[in-house]
């Protein structure tokens, strides 16, 4: 089917004109409504002000670096800057957009403003060609400007070849680099550029611009639909314009919120509130049924979890006391329900639910079982207990305060059992006995669990480390450690004090392995922490191995046998397999066992 021609546009019309496009090849919305002057850079007013002042005060640098996320105006700002410098009526902060130079720069085919794709021209050969061309003066404009997009894609050799030219280019050459990943650019390049960071665009600004474009395209659009598109853009003006472009082809006549949800595969606000309500009521079955209904309506499971993540974000903001203006995802009509949900769930429960959703969204990108993972996440959220009440109870127990009312088991508010029929119903709880009745039912014995929990924690008496109590304090420090470290530390023979707050721990000669385990930095740190807790002082630890006395060696075995044992030990230690084993497992040989040969 042939497309009917559009009314012609004057040759000097700007690309941001709200009238329909001329009879030419169709251009997408993002190109047709690209900003042409600094005043049209939405959300980047600070950068527009800085560049305009640089031109006005004649302080234009030779190299600029524009960084930021996709679709926030980096390349558009570079083109506007190039037009401002080369305009026939300039240089000035506002290009005319009517002269031949401005129009050719706007279309991207000017001979003196060269736009280079860093991803496809990333080698050293392309940079060598650029170095040769910079010495050639511009053909018709004042300056030759190189705009290199995605400059972080250049190779290391290409960056090195560009260094000298970038530092001292000819007076008629300017460089403008654009990138979404400045961390990949060498510091030698960054230090030679003036850097401008483009911020993400506010949702309200995107919605306002999309409304203007819809009016220019002579299409009616509901405000809720535009707001949804702006939220899905996530700070990128180009993403918002691309979604609007897609919606213009999807919807006919009028853009509605239902059309947006149908195109994007997202859930309606009512469905989202219903699902969140089931989760808040700890009704896992209802949540799965609501999820099944959403899938049946064509909603993508991953997008539904993303919407739920944003919904809980607004609930968190409401729970901590933020106003409705701070909500990012909730609609105006559903703001009151979000506030109610935030109070019902509590901050700790909301944070736990958001953590579950965040982990699940990360796993969805690497799994083919997206629906099952989403259902597991919903059930886990529904089974969360009253975490705010639990945190308050733990705080009371830590301070030695009274127990208060019993806490419901996790996943079942009010302590209702699965067969009671009140489980999952908010606002229901079993009757709570009075304090006097509870006290009368609790045995007044130290073995009572309630007495043990409610009693204040035992305070340990700190002792000063002396020669007399060194062994005792060392034994208490060992008890505070666990695992293999505790087992090896118990093999000490004696302790001593070599200096104030300096403990010497001596092991018997056959326990060199225990000494090496205790000397490991992470284990020594644990032992020192235990000693500091017991003594209130920072205690240094020296580990030593006792030397065998000559008399003990002589009484243990005859001299000839001792010499033979040492020779055998030396031979075994020199064996390649033994040396490899000691290096691999980081151990020392402590004893040698021989097996008797059997006939």
N, C-alpha and C positions, 0 to 999 in steps of 0.2 A: 504494500500500500504506500503510495507516495504521500509525502508530507506537504501540507499546504504551505506556501511561502509566507514568511512573516513580513510585517511592514518594514520598509527600508529604514535604516538609521543613518543620520548624517555622519559624514566621514570623520568629523572632529568630535563625535560623541565619545564620552568616557565610558570605560567598561562597567562602571558602577551605575550607569544610567538605569533607572527603574523601568524604562520602556522595554517592550519585547525585543528580542534579538533580531538583527537584520537577516536578510535572505542570504544565508551562508551556512557553512557546515556547523552543526550543532555543537555548542560548547557547554560543558557541565557547569553547574551552579558555582562550584568552588572557583573556577577560572573566570566566569563572567562577572562575579561580584568580588573579585580580588581588590583589596584596598589600593588606592592610587596616590594618596597623599598621607602624610604623617598623622593628620587628624583622624583618619579612618582606621588606624591601627587600634583595634579594640583590645583593651586589657593591657596594652604596652605603652601607656602614656609616659612612663618614666624614661623609656628608651627613646621614644619620639622626641621628648623634650631635650634629652642630652644630644642627640644627633642634630637637631635643629639649631641648638646653641653652638655646636661645634662649627657648623657652616656659617652662622651669623658672625661669630667671633674669629673666623679664619683660623681655627685650630683643628683642622681635619687631619687625622693621623694617616699613616700609610698602610696600616693593617688592622682589620677588625675581626672579631670572632663573635658570632651570634650563636648562642646555645639555648637549648630548650626542647621540650617535647614536640611531637609531630603536630603540625597544623596550628601552631600558635603565632605564625607570622614572620618567621625568620627570613625566608626568601623574599617575601613581599617587602619587608623592611629594607632588604639589600637593594631591590629594584628601585624603591622610592629614593633611597640614598643616592643611587647612581643617577637617577633622573635629576635630583636636586643639584648635583654637581655638574652635570653636562647640559642642562636645559639652556635653550637659547636665551631666555630671559634671566638666567642665573649667572653664577651660582647663588642659590637662595634656598630657604627652608621649604618653600612651596613650589614645586614644578608646575608648569602650565598644562601639561598633558595634552597639548594641542600641536606642538611643533613635531617635526619629523623625528627628531632624536627621542623625545619622550614617548612617542607612539611606538617606535621600533624597540625601545627598551621594555615597554610594557608587554609587547608581544614576544620578547625574548630573542629577537633576530638582529640586534644591533651589532655592527662590525667592531665597535670599540668597547662594548660591554659584553664580555665573554662569560657565559654561564657554563661551567664545567661540572660534570658528574664525577665526584670523587670515587664512586664505586667502580665505574668502568674505565676510569683514567687514573689508575692508582699506581702505575709503575714508574720507574725512574726514567724511562724513555720519554714519557709524556711530560715529565717535569723538566727534562733537558730541553725539549721543544719549547716549553713555556719560557724558560730562561733566555732562549735565543730571541723570542718574540717580544719580550718586555722592552728591549732597546729600540724597537720600532715605534715611532711616534704615532699617536691616533690619527686616523684619516680625516675626520671631520669634527670630532668632539674635543673638549678641553683635555680630558683625561681618559686613559685606558684602564678599565676596571675589570678585574678578574673576580667572579663570584664562583667559589668552589663549594658545591653542596656535598654534604656528608664527607667532610674533609678527613674525618677520623679513619676512613677506609684506605687512605694512602699507606703505602708500605714504609718501613723504617728508612730504607734507602732513598725513597722519594722525599721524605721529610728532610733528611740530611742534605739532599741536593738543593732543597728550597731555602735552607737556612740563610745563606749569605744574601740571596736576592731578596728575601723577606725582610732582612734587617736593614739593607741599604738599597731600596729599589730606586729607579729613576724618578724624577719629580713628577712625571706625568702618569705614574702607575699607582693604583690603589688595589689592595687585596681585601676581599670580604669573604670570610670563611663561615660556613653554616654547618652545624653538627647537632646530632641528638645525643652524642656520647662524648663529652669533652674529656673524660678520664682516659680515653685511648690516645689522646694527642700528647706528644712529647712535651715536656716542660720547656724545652728550648724553643718550641714554637709558641707555646702559651705566653712566654715572657716577652715575645716580640709583638704581641697583639693587644689591642684594647678589647676587653671581654665584656659582653652584654648578655645577661641571663634573662631569657624570655619566660615569664611566669605563665602558669596555666590560666586560662580565661574563666572568669566567673560564670556560673550557670545562668544567672540573670542576664548578663551581657550577651551570651550566646542566644538565649531565648528572644531577646529584643532584636538581634540581627536576623534571626530566622523569621520572625514576624514581618520584618521589612521586606525580606526576599519573597515570602509568600504573597505579600500584597503586590510586589512588583510583578510577580508571575500571574497575578489576577486569580489567585486561588484562596478560598476561605479556609481558615484553619482555626480549630478550637484552641483556646489558651492551654488547656490541659494536655493536648497533644503536643504542642510546641514545647511545653515544659518537660514532657517526657523525653522528647528528642534531645533537648539541651542537657538533661541529666545523663542520658546515654552517651553523649559526646565526651564526657569526662574531661572537660577543660580544653578540648581541641575544637577550634572553630571549623577547621576543614572536615573533621569527622561529623560534626553537626550538619554542615552543608551537604555532605555526601548522603547522610541519612534522609535529609529533606528531599534531595534529588531522587532517591529511591522511592520515597513515599509519594512524590508527585506522579511517578509512573504507576504506583501501586493503587492509590486511591483515585477516585473519580469524583470531581465536583467539589467535595469538601473533605478536609483532613480532620478526622475524628480520633479520639483516644482509642476506640476499638480498632480502627485501622492500624494505628501504631503498634498495638499489642499483637495484632494478627501478622504484621510484617516482621516484627522483631522476634516473635516467638516468646514474648514475655507474658506474665500473668497480670490480670487486672488487679486494681487496688483491693476490690472486694475479696477476691480469692486469696490475696496475700494476707489480708487482715484475718480471714477465716483460718488460714493455716497457722498464723502466729497465735491466734486465740486458742487453738487446740494444744499448741506447744506450751502456752502459759498455763493451761489447765491440766497439764501432765497427762493428756489423753493421746497416747501413741497411736491407738487404733483410728481415732478421728483424724489425726494428722496424716496418716498414711492414706486414708480414704480421700481426704482433700487433695493430697498430692496426686493420687490416681486420677481424680477428676480433672486436675490441671493438665496432666499429661494427655488425657483424652481430648482436651481442647486444643492440642497442638503446642503446648508450652514446653520449651526445652528445659530439661532437669537442671543443667548447669546454670542457665540464666535464672531459673527460679531460685536456686541457692544464692546467686549473686544478689537478687532482689531482697531475699530474706536477710542477707548479711547487711545490706544498706538499711533495711527496716529496723533491725536490731541496733544499728548504729544510732539512729534517731531515738530509739527507746533508751539507749544509754545516755544520750545527751539530756533527755527528759528526766532520767533518774538522778542525775547529778545536779539538776536544778537549772539547766539551760532553758531559754525561752524558745517559743515556736520559731522565731526567726533563725535560730541556729540549725534547724532541721535541713537536711540536704536531699532527702529522698521522699519524705512523706508529702502527700498532697495537702492542700489547704483544708479540704473536707475531712481528711483522716487524721489531722494533727491532734485533735482531742483524744482519739482512740490511742494514739502513740503515747501521749502523756499518761493515760490510764494504764497502758501496758507496762510502761517503765516503772510506775509505782508498784504494780502487782508483782513483777518479776524481781526487782532489786538489782543493784549494780553487779554484785558478784555472780549472780545467775546469768545475767546478760553477757558479762565478759566470758564466762565459761561457754555459753552457746556460740558466741562469736568466734572463739578459738576453735571449737569443733567445726564450724562452717569454713573457717579459713584453711584448716588442715584438709578438709574434704575437697575444697576447690582446688588446692594444689595437687591432690591425688587424681582428680578427674582428668587432668591434662595428660596423664600417663596411663590411663586405664580405659578398657573397652566396656567396663561394667558401670557406666555412669549412674544409671538409675538405682542399682543396688547400693552403691556408695552413698547416694543421696538419701535413700530410705534409712540406711544405717545411721546417718547423721541426724535425721529427724527423730529416730527412736532414742538416740543418746541424749538429745536435747530434752525430749519429753521425760526421760528418766532422771533428769537432774533434780536434786533435792533443793530445799530452801537454803541456799548457800549463805545468804545474808544472816539468817538466824544461826546457822552453824558457826559463822565467823564471830558473831556476838557471844555465843556460848563459849567458844574457845578463849575469847578475851576474858570472860568472867572467870573461867577456870584458872587461867594463868595468873590472875590477880588474887585468887583465893576467895572470890566472892561467892554468893549463893548460887545455887543451880538454876533457880527459876523454873519455868514451865518445861515439861518434857519436849524434846525435839522430835519431829516426825521423821521416820525412816526415809532414806534417800529415795526419791521417785514417787513417794506417796504422801501428799500433804495431809497433815492432821493425824498421821499415824494410823490411818485406816488400813485394814487388811484387804487383800484382793477380793474377798467374798462379801464385803460389807455393802457395796453398792454406793458408797460415798467417795470411793477413791476417784481421784481425777476431778472432783467438783470443787472449784475454788470457794473458799469461805466456809468449808465444813471442817470440823475438828472434833475429836472425842472430848467428853467432859473432863475438866481438869480439877482434881481434888484440891481442897483448901490446904494452905501451908500447915495448919495444925494436924489435919488428918494424915498428911504425908509424914510429918515428924513422928506421929504415933505408930505408924506402920514400919518405920525404919529401925532395925535393931541398933542399940547403942553399943556396938562392938567395933573394935578396930578392923575386924575382918570384913566388915560390910563394904561392898563395892562403892556405895554412895559415900560412905564416910571417907574411903580412900581418895575418891575423886575430889570431894569438896574440901578436904583438908589442905591447908597451905603447903606448898612444896618445901621439902627439907632443905635448909640452908647449910651448906658445907662450910666448916670453919677452916679458913686459910692458915697455913703453917709456914713459918720461916724455915728455909732449907738450912739444915745444920748437918754436921757429921753424924750426930746421933740418930736423926730421923731420916737420913738420905735414903736408906734402903726401904723404909716404910713408904715414903712419898713416891719413890720410884715404882713400888708395887701398886699404889693407888693409881698412878698415871697409866700403868699397863692395863688396869681394869677398865679405864675409860676408852681404850683402843679395842679393836676387835679384829677378827680374821687372823691371817697368818702373822701379821705384825705382832699381835699380842702373844702368839705362841712362841715366836722367835725371841721376843724381848724377855720372856720368862727364863731364858736359859742363862741369865747373867750369874756370875759367881759372887761378886761383891760390888759395892759402890764406895765412892770417896768424893771429897770436896777438894778440888785443886785451887780454887779461888772463889771469892764471893759470887754466888749465883752461877757457879760452873760445876756441873756434876760429871763425874767420871764413872762410867759403867764398864766393868771388866768382865769379859767372857772367858770361859775355860778354853784351852787350846783346841779342843775338838769341836768347838762351836763357832768357827770362823764364818760359816754360812749365816748364822744368826746375826753376827756382827755386821756383815755386808748388807743384810736385809734392813737392819735398823739404820744403817748409814745412808740409805737412799734418801734423796732430798725430800720427797713427798712424805716418807715415813718419819724422818726426823722432824719435819714440820708438825706432824700430828702429835708426836711425843712432846715437843716443846709447848704446843698449845695445851695439852693436858697438864703439864707441869705449871704453866702460867695460871691455869684455872685453880690449881691446888694451892699455890704459893702466892699468887698475886704479883709475881715478878717474872721477868723474862730470864729464863734459865738456859744457859748454853750446855750442850751435851757433848762429851768426848767419849767415843767408844774405843775400847782397847781389848787386846787379847793377852791373857796371862802367859808368861813364859814358863816352860817346864823346868823344874829344878833338877839339877844333876842327880841328886839322891833319889828323886822319884823315878827318873829314867833308869838308874842303875838297879833299883829294887824291882822295877817293873819287868825288866828283861836283862839278860846278860849282855855285856858289851858287844860281843860278836853278833848276837841277834839284833841288837839295836842298829849296828852298822849295816847289817844285811837288810833290815827293814827300810832304812833311809835310802840305800841304793835301789831297792825295789820301787820305793815311792818315786825316786827321781826318774827311773826308767819308764814307769807308768805315766808320769806327768809329761814326759817328752814324747809319748806316742802321738802320732798325728790325729787319731780319732779322739783322744782325750783332749788335746788342745782345741780341736774344732768344737767339741761339746762344751768346754768351758767358755769359749767365745760366743757360741750360739745362745746358751742359756744364762750367761753372765753369772757363773758360780765359781767356787773354788773347791778343789778336792780336799776333803777332810780326813778320809781314812781309806784304806785299801783292804778289800776282802778277797781272799783267794778261795777257790773251790778245790776240794779234794778230788783227785782222779779216782774213778771207780773202774775196776776190771770188768 
